[in-house]
Amino acid sequence: MAPLNRSAPTELYDAYIFDMDGTIYLGDEFLPGAFRLVTELRRRDIPVRFLSNNPTKDPAQYAEKLDRLGLPTPVAEIANTVVVMTRWLLDHHPNKVVYPIAEQPLIDALTEAGITISEDPAEIDVVIASYDRTFTYEKLQIAFDAIWFHQRAILVTTNPDRYCPFPGGRGEPDAAAIVAAIEACTGTTLTKNVGKPDPDMLTAALSGLDVDPAHCVMVGDRLGTDIQMALDIPMPSALVLTGDSTEAEAQALPVEQRPTFVLDRVDHLLPDVTRAELGWRDDD
């Protein structure tokens, strides 16, 4: 089987789309090379955008975190599943009644958008299964009644992630666990995922930029979400080995399903000649 492309890109792209958790930072610390890479791209006036499948924060909270870590970032440069789920409901299910199994940022966004929320299974049209650390049996019962007993609600999710990574190799169950619980008891199947790898996420990230996706690069740590989304567009992609997916997992894929680049650290996205001109070393 052909080896992975472990070399750096040979040219700069017109825009860079970054996953955050596991790519730019882990916990409250930047991953190696992330800060200087984003700073250098901005110095060159190359657009940078951030994406996250994590719906437990809204874009303003992500901007606040990046600001706190020393990388001031406008809210407009950040898109996550809170934004995309709200837009998708307004576009595809206007005037429908929604039951979000979710944390407060998504609930607040739905409310601010004028979307009706209810806990009455007899009037729920859409059940949203999200990353919810307040998930209870009572919430599962409401979803079950709306979908199975009343035979009226569809099931959608903010993101397909199985777990959210933590520093030190730990993690916690993510939205896929909530989806699996509802599917298991109702016999229904998921109607829509709005998070990566759904192309709606990339549309949100590139909103306002006059760039061709073929000349942009999607950078992330997960083959099944970040890289798959890029493949589906299609656009160039870079798997950074600082988060979820491993080199062995990428190597096991058919050639046409692999990322364009596989990099040990995110600042290897710059061409070797550019990093040499800047005097960058990996031990800096």
N, C-alpha and C positions, 0 to 999 in steps of 0.2 A: 504494500500500500504506500502511496506517495507520502512523503513527510509533510508536516505542517509548515506553513510559511512563518518562520520565526524571525524574519528580518523586519526592520522598520520600514514604514512607507518611504518612498523616494521623493515625494513632493508634498506640499501643504495642500489641505482641502479648503473648500470655500466656506465650510461651516463644520462645527464639531458638536455632536449630540452626545451627552454623557449621561449614563446612569449615575446614581449617586451612591447608595449603600453598596459597599464592596468594590467600588470603582474610584470614586473621589475621596470618600472617607469611610471609616468603620468606627461606629460609636461617635466619640467626640474628638477624633484625631484624623487629620488628613493622611491618606495613604501615600507611600513614598512617591515623590515627584509630582503629585497632583497640584499642589499650590503653584509651583513654578511653571507648570505647563499652562494652566488656565491664565495665569498672569501674563505669560509670554504671548499667548494667542491674542489676548485682549490688547496687548501693546502693539501688535501687528494689525489691529482692527479686524480680526477674523471673528465672525459671530460664534458665540458659545451658548449652547442651550442645555438645560438639565431636565432629565426625566426621572420619575420614580413611580413604581407600582404600589408604593406604600400609601394607603389612604388614611393613616392615622394622623397625618399633618396636612394642612392646606399649603398652597404655595407661599403664602406670607410667612408661615412658620419655618418652611425650608429656607427662605431668604434670611430670616432672622438667625437661623443656625449658621448659615454660611457667613453672615456678617460677624457673628460671635467668634467664629473660627479665624477671622481675619481676611475673608474673601467677600467683600461687599458685592451683592448681586441683586439686581432689580427683580421684582416679582414677575415681571413680564418675561424673564428668561427661564422661568421654571414652569413645568407642567407636570401634573400627576393625575392619578385616577379619580381624585375628588373633582377636578375640573372636567375630565373627559366623561365621567359618568353623568354629571349634571347636564352637560351639553347633549349627550346621547339621548337622555330621557326627554329633554325639551324638543329635540329634532324628531325622534321616532315614536315617542309615547306621550304626546302633549295631553294634558288634562287627565292623565291616569293617576290612580291612587297607589302610593308606593309604601312598602314596609322595609326600611333599611335595618338590617342586622349589621350595625356599624358603630364606629365611635363618633364623637361629637363633630369633628371637622366636616365629615360628609353630611351629617344631619343638618348642620348649620348651612352648608352650601345649598342643599336641596330646599330648605326653608326660605333662604334669601332669594332663590330663583322662582319662588311661588309654586313649587311642586307640593301637592297635597300628600301628607304623611298620615298613616293610620295604623293602629294596632288591632283593628277589627277585621278578622279574616274574611268576613262576608262582603267587605268592600275593597279589599286589596287586589290590585291588578298586577303589580310587579313586586316580587321579593328580591331585595338586593342582599346577596351574601358577600360580606366584606371582611377584612382583617379586623376582628372585634375581640378585644381582650376582656370584654364584659359579656361574652356569650353565655347564655343560660338555657336550661331546659325549657323555660317559659317561652323564650324567643323561638326555639325550635318548634314548640307546639303551635305557635301562631303561624309560622311558615308552613307547617304540615297541614293545618286546617285550611289555610288560604289556597294551597296548591292541590292537596289530595281530597279533603272533605268537600270543599266548595267548588273544586274543579274550575277555578277561574284565574289563578295567578300564574305568571311565568317566573322562572328563576334566572337571574342574571348575577354577574359578579364584577367586582372592581378589578380583580387581578387573579391569575391562576397560580400564584406562588404557593408552594407547599410550606415553606417556613421563611422567617425573616432572620438573617444572620446577625450574630452578636460578636463583639470582640472576644477572643479566646476560643473561638470555635463553637460556641453555644448558639442557640437560636430559639425561636418560639413559633408555634403553629400559626400559619397565615391563612388567607382566605380559602385556599383549596380545602382545608379541613372543614370549614363551615359548609362549603358546597357539597362535599362528600357526605356529611351528616344529613343534609336535606335530601339529596338524591337517594340515599340509602333508605330513608323512611317513606318517601313519597313515590319512588319509582320514576320520578321525572328526570329529565336531562337538562343540562344547562342550555339556555337559549342564546346567551351573549356574554362574552368577556370583553370589557372595554380596555383593559390594561394590556401592556406588552404581552404577546407579540401582535396585538391588534393594530392595524395601520392607523387607526384613529389617534393613537398616541403620538405617532410621528407627525401627523397633520397638525396636532396641537403644538408640538415642539417647533415646527417650522413656520407657524403662523406669523405673518408679517415679514418673512424673509424671502427675498426674490432670489432663490437659489435652486439649482437642479439637484434633487436627491442623489443623482449619480455622481455628483462632485462633492458630496458630504460624506461624513463617516459616523456611524453609530458605534459607540464605545461602551462596553459593559462587561459584567462578570458572569452572565448566565447565558448558556447556549440556547435554552428553551424559550427565553423571552427576548432579551436584548438582541442576540444574534439572529434568532428566527425572524424577528420583525424586519431586520435589515434584509434578510434573504427574500422575504415576501414582497418587499417594495418594488424592485431590488435596489440596494445601495451597498457601498463598501462597509465592512464591519471590522471591529477589532475586539477580540476577547482578551481581557486583562486577567492574569492569573493571581488576583489578589482577593477573590471572593469565592463564589460558589463552584463554578465549573472548573474542571481540571484539564491539564494538557492531555492526559490519557483519554478522557471523554471526548475531547475534540478530535484526537487522532483516530478514534474508533468510528467516527462518522464517515459516510461516503463523501468523496471529495466535493461534490456539488452542495453539500449541506454544511460545509466548514466555514468558519470566519475567514475573511480576507487575510487578517493578521492575527497572530497569537503572541502576546507580549507579556513579559514578566512584570512590567510596571507601566503605568499610564503615560509617563513622560517619554517613553520610547516611541510614542506616536510621532514625534518630530523626526524628520530625516536625520540620519547619522551625521551628515555634513553640517546640518543646522545645529545640532547639539554640540558638535565639535567647535563650531564658531562661537557658541555661547560659553564654551568651557565647562559644560555640564558633565559631571561624573556621577555614577550611581551611589557612591559613598558620601555625596554631599548632603 
